[in-house]
Amino acid sequence: MVIAVDAGHGGVDPGSIGPAGTYEKNLTLPIARQLVALINKEPGMRASLVRTGDYFVHINDRTDIARRMQADLLVSIHADAFTSPTPRGAAVWVLSLVGRPQK
């Protein structure tokens, strides 16, 4: 199984900004790197990063990169910013295959 791991935002797009001024893009890349390392320890699984540094990649290009990797799954890492420490849980977004024509 091939998994493309996308560190959300990057470059000129900082993503959300936390109450202490932390940019989402500065959290997502280290988390994505850790996830790739964990996945690559699993037999039969191989993961790669969609972006490897602090630069902007358009959302449509992210999916194209995953397709070029022949990924079976694209996971995009994001970190919402809250002013309260009480929010819990996760958000899941699913991209429709008919939402954008494949090249």
Buried (B, 14 or more C-beta within 10 A) or exposed (E): EBBBBBBBBBEEBBBBEBEEEBBBBBBBBEBBBEBBEEBEEEEEBBBBBBBEEBEEBEEEEBBBBBEEBEBEEBBBBBBEBEEEEEEEEEEEEEEEEEEEEEE
